[in-house]
């Protein structure tokens, strides 16, 4: 079973990844350090939820791109 996240967590994380292309990686701790400076006043739990979804979202994007390249249907971004 997968974990269900709140819509606001997903929206914030996706916006962060899309506006900061190439900044985030699949390393949770590195992503958390990057977000600490930019998101002041956010609780530790919310920060970890956002960071976790950022990490998961980056991993999902990478696997989707790899799959497209293997199939030869990759689009230029």
N, C-alpha and C positions, 0 to 999 in steps of 0.2 A: 504494500500500500504506500502511496505517495503522501507527502504532507501537503495539506491545503493551507495556502497563505492568503492573507488579506489582500484585497485589491490594491489598497494604497501602498503596501509594501512592494508589490509587483510593479506598479506604475513608477514609483520612485526609483527602484533599481533599474528598470528598463530605460528610463530617461537618463540616468547617470551613465549607463553603459553606452548608449547611443550618442550622448554629447561628448563623451571622453573616449573616443575610439582608441584602442590599443593601450589604454592606461591600466585596465584591470586584467588580472590573470586568473588562473584556476587555483591560486594559493589564497586560502581564506585569511590567514594572518596578514599577508601583505595588503590585501584589499581592505581589511579592517583599519590598518594603519593609514592608508590613503584616505579613507572616509572620515577618520577621527578629526582631522584638521578642517574638513569642509562642512561637517554637520555638527554644529555646537548646539547644546540644549536638547539633545535627543537622548532618551534613556538607553541604558546599556542593552536591555533586551531588544528594543526596537532597532538599535544599531546592529546587533548581531543578526536579527532577522533580515534586515536589508542587505548586510554583507553576505549572508548565506545565499540569498536569492541572486545577488550579483554574481557570485562565484558559480552558482548552478546555471545561470543564464549564459555566462561566458562559455562554460563547458558545452552547453547545448548548441550555441552558435558555432563553436569550433567543430563539433561533430557533424552538424548539418552541412557546413561548408566542405568538410572532408568528404562526406557522402556525395555531395553534388559534383565535386571534382572527380571522384572515382567514376561517376556515371557520365561525366562529360557534359553536364548541364549547368555548370557554374556560371553565375552572372557577375559582371564586373561591379564592384562596390566602390 
